[in-house]
Amino acid sequence: MIRLCVVTGSRADYGLLLPVIERIRDEKDFTLSLLATGSHLDTRYGNSSLSLEAIGIEFDETVEMNLASDSPYGICTSMGVEMIGITQAYHRLNPDMILLLGDRYEIFTAASAALILRIPVAHIHGGELSSGAFDDSLRHGITKMSYLHFTSTLAYKKRVIQMGESPDRVFFVGSLGIERIQSMKFLTKQELENSLSLNLSKPIALITYHCATLDSMDETMQFAPLLSALESFPQLYVVFTGSNSDPGGGKINEMIHQYVKQHPHHSATFPTLGSQCYLSLMKHSQIVAGNSSSGILEAPFLKIPSINIGKRQDGRIKPDSVITCGCSTSDIQIAIENALAFDWHKAMKNPYECSDTSKQILVRIKQAFASGIQLNKKFYDIDWSL
């Protein structure tokens, strides 16, 4: 029996992890433990652990991070608090492997503790680029601390190997987000209206915007042009989801609340929506806009055009329905107009689609344990003569 511990630090990674969590629970060769940390436990970001518990999902361990400040100093301090708590949690759970997804600092800390404790890590979504945020470096760091790698595209598999990871431990499995969508029961627009207390008779623009943490521009200057551009489209009902707990996220959330206060009849904001509600809202949207990876991974599969603003996601492979634009008001206005007129007949195959993603992950984990895990992995040098 393989004791597999899944660590989740936010609403974003938990929604993607759901298919593999559900499959682990059904597999007789695994026992599952769930560990929640980060913004799951913070009321400023929706305290999503409570909403998950309300639908019957319980965590075996919760690790507070004291996210009292989203300044760089505050986040570094929070990472230290998490390191203490997660080390103690790993000791109590005694897992055989840690399963992590993504590139955030909460997940980097979880990987760091596992590395020192000599617990092998399986990492999902490595090899990607998002050069506008420090998540890029965190992701590559997690890759080097991990033993197994599950990438969302073939190009990302090649990049992980380029980083010195042996090809026999790197697997292209596609996006868990797409698998989640394929099996999801979506809420109807009427159910969303009842659940969220909204009037969704207008076309919906779903907005998720996070700080580009490597951008020298102040957070308010990054975000203000998007709010200004939305003024030109009064026909849209704008739904914001809260920014995450990166440096400056609090400022963006304050600007969102102010915008909604000024436009109460055609805008709304939610700190967190949960996976089913968020993706259902996306499915019923006319456009998705911001700089979240969900606009690159999930929106194209749902055939919703998305607008990727600025440099935060620079380097990610983007389907044809993703319209990348600059940060100025005029750039965003033009992108919104193009998204509203997008022709799906011109869209190519989604590079993130692959079958049985969660099944492939668990099969490869079982194979790794059957053949024996060697934590003193060697750096894989590419034969450049090939």
C-alpha positions in Angstrom: 0.0 0.0 0.0 1.5 3.3 -1.1 0.8 6.2 1.4 0.3 9.2 -0.9 0.1 12.7 0.6 -1.4 15.4 -1.6 -0.5 19.0 -0.6 -2.7 21.9 -1.7 -2.1 25.6 -1.1 -4.9 27.4 -2.8 -8.2 27.1 -4.7 -6.3 27.0 -8.0 -4.2 23.8 -7.4 -7.0 22.0 -5.5 -9.4 22.4 -8.4 -6.9 20.8 -10.8 -5.9 18.1 -8.3 -9.5 16.9 -7.8 -9.5 14.2 -10.5 -6.4 12.5 -9.2 -7.6 12.9 -5.6 -10.8 11.1 -6.4 -8.9 8.4 -8.3 -6.5 7.8 -5.4 -9.5 7.3 -3.1 -10.9 4.6 -5.4 -7.5 2.7 -5.8 -6.9 -0.2 -3.5 -3.1 0.2 -3.9 -3.1 3.7 -2.3 -4.0 5.4 0.9 -4.7 9.1 0.6 -3.9 11.9 3.0 -4.8 15.5 2.2 -2.8 18.5 3.6 -4.1 22.0 3.2 -2.0 25.2 3.7 -1.7 28.7 2.3 -4.8 30.7 1.3 -7.1 27.7 2.0 -6.9 28.8 5.7 -7.0 32.6 5.2 -10.3 34.5 5.5 -9.0 37.3 3.3 -8.8 34.8 0.4 -12.2 33.1 1.1 -11.0 30.4 3.6 -11.7 27.8 1.0 -11.0 24.9 3.4 -14.4 25.7 5.0 -16.3 25.5 1.8 -14.6 22.3 0.9 -15.5 20.8 4.3 -19.1 21.9 3.7 -19.3 19.5 0.7 -17.7 16.6 2.6 -14.0 17.1 1.8 -11.9 16.8 5.0 -8.2 17.5 5.3 -6.0 15.2 7.4 -3.7 18.0 8.2 -3.9 21.8 8.0 -0.8 24.0 8.2 -1.2 27.7 9.0 1.1 30.1 7.2 0.2 33.4 9.0 -0.5 35.3 5.7 -1.0 38.5 7.6 1.0 40.5 5.0 1.4 40.0 1.2 4.7 42.1 1.2 7.8 40.2 0.1 9.0 40.2 3.7 5.7 39.0 4.9 5.6 36.1 2.4 9.1 35.0 3.3 8.1 35.0 6.9 5.0 32.9 6.1 7.1 30.4 4.2 9.2 29.9 7.3 6.1 29.4 9.4 4.8 26.8 6.8 8.1 25.0 6.8 7.8 24.3 10.6 4.2 23.2 10.4 4.5 21.1 7.3 7.6 19.3 8.7 5.6 18.3 11.7 2.6 17.2 9.5 4.8 15.0 7.4 6.2 13.4 10.5 2.7 12.6 11.7 1.4 11.4 8.3 4.6 9.4 7.5 3.9 9.3 3.7 5.7 7.3 1.1 5.4 10.1 -1.5 4.3 13.7 -1.7 2.1 14.8 -4.7 2.4 18.4 -5.6 1.1 20.6 -8.4 2.3 23.9 -9.8 4.7 26.6 -8.9 3.6 28.7 -5.9 5.7 29.5 -2.9 3.5 27.3 -0.7 4.2 24.3 -2.9 8.0 25.2 -3.1 8.1 25.1 0.7 6.3 21.8 0.8 8.8 20.3 -1.7 11.8 21.7 0.2 10.6 20.0 3.4 10.1 16.7 1.6 13.5 16.9 0.1 15.3 17.3 3.4 13.1 14.6 5.0 14.0 12.2 2.1 10.4 11.8 1.0 10.1 11.4 -2.8 8.0 14.1 -4.6 5.8 13.6 -7.7 5.3 17.0 -9.4 2.6 18.0 -11.8 2.9 20.9 -14.3 6.7 21.1 -14.4 8.6 22.4 -17.4 6.3 25.4 -18.0 7.3 29.0 -18.3 5.8 32.1 -16.8 8.6 34.6 -17.0 6.6 37.5 -15.7 6.4 36.1 -12.2 8.8 34.6 -9.6 6.7 31.4 -9.8 8.8 30.6 -12.9 11.9 30.1 -10.7 9.9 28.3 -8.0 8.5 25.8 -10.5 12.0 24.9 -11.8 13.2 24.6 -8.2 10.4 22.2 -7.5 11.3 20.2 -10.6 14.9 19.7 -9.3 13.6 18.6 -5.9 11.1 16.1 -7.4 11.6 12.5 -8.4 8.6 11.9 -10.8 7.4 14.5 -13.3 4.0 14.8 -15.0 3.9 17.5 -17.7 0.9 18.9 -19.5 2.5 19.1 -22.9 5.2 17.2 -24.8 7.2 20.4 -25.1 7.2 20.8 -21.3 8.4 17.1 -21.0 11.4 17.9 -23.2 12.2 21.0 -21.0 12.2 19.0 -17.8 14.6 16.5 -19.4 16.7 19.5 -20.5 16.9 20.4 -16.9 18.7 17.2 -16.1 15.8 14.9 -15.2 16.1 11.4 -16.6 13.5 10.6 -19.4 12.4 7.5 -17.6 11.0 9.6 -14.8 9.3 12.3 -17.0 5.9 11.7 -18.5 3.6 13.7 -20.7 0.1 13.2 -19.3 -1.9 16.3 -20.4 -3.8 18.7 -18.1 -5.7 17.6 -15.1 -7.8 20.7 -15.5 -9.2 19.3 -18.8 -9.9 15.9 -17.3 -11.8 17.7 -14.5 -13.9 19.6 -17.0 -14.7 16.3 -18.9 -16.2 14.7 -15.9 -17.8 17.8 -14.3 -21.5 18.4 -13.9 -21.8 22.0 -14.7 -24.2 24.4 -13.0 -26.8 26.0 -15.2 -27.0 29.8 -15.5 -30.1 29.7 -13.3 -28.3 27.7 -10.7 -25.4 30.1 -10.7 -27.8 33.0 -10.3 -29.4 31.4 -7.3 -26.2 30.3 -5.8 -24.3 33.6 -6.3 -27.2 36.0 -6.0 -26.5 37.5 -9.5 -28.4 38.6 -12.5 -26.6 37.0 -15.4 -28.9 38.1 -18.2 -26.0 40.1 -19.8 -23.0 38.5 -21.6 -20.5 37.6 -18.9 -16.8 38.6 -18.7 -15.0 36.5 -16.1 -11.9 38.3 -14.8 -9.0 36.8 -12.8 -5.9 39.0 -12.4 -2.8 38.3 -10.3 0.3 40.4 -9.8 3.1 40.1 -12.3 5.6 39.8 -9.4 8.7 40.4 -11.5 7.3 43.5 -13.1 8.8 46.8 -11.9 5.5 48.5 -12.3 3.4 49.1 -9.2 0.5 46.7 -8.8 -2.1 49.4 -9.1 -0.6 50.6 -12.3 -0.6 47.0 -13.7 -4.3 46.5 -13.0 -5.8 50.0 -13.5 -5.8 49.8 -17.4 -8.0 46.7 -17.3 -10.6 48.4 -15.2 -10.4 51.4 -17.5 -10.9 49.2 -20.6 -13.9 47.5 -19.1 -15.7 50.9 -18.9 -16.0 50.7 -22.7 -18.1 47.6 -22.6 -21.2 48.3 -20.5 -22.9 45.4 -22.3 -20.8 43.0 -20.3 -21.6 41.7 -16.8 -18.1 41.6 -15.2 -17.4 38.9 -12.5 -14.1 39.2 -10.7 -12.4 36.4 -8.7 -10.0 37.6 -6.1 -6.3 38.0 -6.7 -4.1 35.4 -4.9 -1.8 36.0 -2.0 1.2 37.2 -3.9 2.9 40.5 -3.2 0.4 43.3 -4.1 -2.6 40.9 -4.3 -4.3 42.9 -1.5 -4.1 46.1 -3.5 -5.7 44.5 -6.5 -8.5 43.1 -4.4 -9.1 46.6 -3.0 -9.3 48.0 -6.5 -11.8 45.3 -7.5 -14.1 46.1 -4.5 -14.0 49.7 -5.4 -14.9 49.0 -9.0 -17.8 46.8 -8.0 -19.0 49.4 -5.5 -19.1 52.0 -8.4 -20.8 49.6 -10.8 -23.2 47.5 -8.7 -25.6 46.7 -11.5 -23.2 45.0 -13.9 -20.3 43.7 -11.8 -19.6 41.4 -8.8 -16.6 40.0 -7.0 -15.9 36.8 -5.1 -12.7 36.0 -3.1 -13.1 32.3 -4.2 -15.8 30.4 -6.1 -14.8 26.8 -5.8 -13.9 24.6 -8.8 -17.4 23.7 -10.0 -18.8 27.2 -9.6 -15.8 28.9 -11.2 -15.7 26.5 -14.2 -19.5 26.7 -14.6 -19.3 30.4 -14.7 -16.5 30.2 -17.2 -18.6 27.9 -19.4 -21.4 30.5 -19.5 -19.1 33.4 -20.1 -18.6 35.4 -23.3 -15.0 36.0 -22.6 -12.3 35.3 -19.9 -9.7 38.0 -19.2 -6.8 38.6 -16.9 -3.5 36.7 -16.5 -4.4 33.5 -14.9 -3.3 30.1 -16.2 -7.0 29.1 -16.3 -7.4 31.3 -19.3 -4.8 29.2 -21.1 -5.6 25.7 -19.9 -9.4 25.5 -19.2 -11.0 28.3 -21.2 -9.9 27.1 -24.6 -11.2 23.6 -23.9 -14.6 25.1 -23.0 -14.5 27.1 -26.2 -14.4 30.4 -24.4 -11.9 33.0 -25.9 -9.6 34.4 -23.3 -7.5 37.5 -23.1 -4.0 37.1 -21.6 -2.8 40.5 -20.4 0.8 41.5 -19.9 3.9 39.3 -19.2 2.9 37.1 -16.3 2.3 34.1 -18.5 5.1 34.8 -21.0 6.5 31.5 -22.2 3.5 29.3 -21.8 2.2 27.4 -24.8 -1.1 29.1 -25.7 -4.0 27.7 -27.8 -5.2 29.9 -30.7 -8.2 31.2 -28.7 -5.9 32.9 -26.2 -5.4 36.5 -27.3 -2.3 38.0 -25.7 -2.1 41.8 -25.4 -0.1 44.6 -23.7 -1.1 46.3 -20.4 -2.4 49.6 -21.8 -6.1 50.4 -21.9 -6.2 50.6 -25.7 -4.4 47.2 -26.0 -6.9 45.6 -23.7 -9.9 47.3 -25.5 -8.7 45.9 -28.8 -8.2 42.4 -27.3 -11.7 42.4 -25.8 -13.2 43.4 -29.2 -11.2 40.6 -30.9 -12.3 38.1 -28.3 -15.9 39.0 -28.7 -15.6 38.3 -32.4 -13.4 35.2 -32.2 -14.0 32.6 -34.9 -13.7 29.1 -33.5 -13.5 27.6 -36.9 -9.9 28.9 -37.1 -8.8 27.3 -33.8 -6.3 24.4 -33.8 -6.1 21.4 -31.5 -5.5 22.1 -27.9 -1.9 21.0 -26.9 -3.0 20.3 -23.3 -5.5 17.6 -24.2 -4.6 14.0 -23.4 -6.7 11.0 -22.2 -6.8 9.5 -18.7 -4.4 12.0 -17.1 -5.1 11.0 -13.5 -4.9 7.3 -14.3 -1.6 7.8 -16.1 -0.2 9.6 -13.0 -1.1 6.8 -10.6 0.1 4.0 -13.0 3.5 5.7 -13.2 3.7 6.1 -9.4 2.9 2.4 -8.9 5.6 1.5 -11.5 8.1 3.7 -9.7 7.6 2.0 -6.4 7.6 -1.5 -8.0 11.0 -0.8 -9.6 12.4 0.9 -6.6 13.0 4.6 -5.9 16.5 5.9 -5.8 16.6 9.3 -4.2 20.2 10.0 -5.1 19.1 10.6 -8.7 21.8 11.5 -11.2 21.8 14.5 -13.5 20.8 13.5 -17.0 23.1 15.0 -19.6 21.6 15.3 -23.1 23.6 13.8 -25.9 24.0 16.9 -28.0 25.4 14.8 -30.9 21.9 13.3 -31.6 
